[in-house]
Amino acid sequence: MTTLAVALISVGGTLGGTLGGAVLSQRASRAEAAEQNQRAERERIQERDEQALQAKRDLYAHLNTAARAYRVAARDAVEAAERGESADPALLDAAKESWADQYSQAQMALAKDVLQIASTLNRSLGIGYLVVKQLPSSPDLGEAYQRAKTWFSGPLSDGVYLLRVTLRHDLGVEVDPHFEQTRMQMLAVLDSARNNLARLLAAERAQAAASN
């Protein structure tokens, strides 16, 4: 009986050890699988965030490029007209359309404060387009040319710069603790200059219509 009891205990211990080892192994496998899943999920989240950031950078780059190209095309058209040269209107219209396309895309993605800058610049670029188109009918061409050059090299140039700085600030590339104050000041100046120019253009159109 003693020998039998010892044998049974020995067999039970062996089986228990085997089963216990199997359970521990399964737990370890499950823990490893859970860790792999968590790591894979973290990698997916990181990849998704990186893709979103890259898409944002691409959008900002295209928006900035389109704004600069639009301003330059309008400025060049004014300078060509002042020299008595014929400028291809298709170049300005193409720049205008490119900006409109990029701006419409940006409206669906920009944060509120960034969109405020882009919207103000959009209106300012539109006034610049009117400046070019209205030049031939201006009663005083010398004054009109000077006014246009001042607009494109001054307020509108500052507006394009403000957009670029705002986009860089939003991306975290260029951080200025006083940025908000600077942004509001530059916006106010651009708004005021645009409104003044719009009133002058409207008055000239009314004068031209009255004379006709």
Secondary structure by P-SEA (a helix, b strand, c coil): caaaaaaaaaaaaaaaaaaaaaaaaaaaaaaaaaaaaaaaaaaaaaaaaaaaaaaaaaaaaaaaaaaaaaaaaaaaaaaaaaacccccaaaaaaaaaaaaaaaaaaaacccaaaaaaaaaaaaaaaaaaaaaaaccccccaaaaaaaaaaaaacaaaaaaaaaaaaaaaaaccccccaaaaaaaaaaaaaaaaaaaaaaaaaaaaaaaaaac
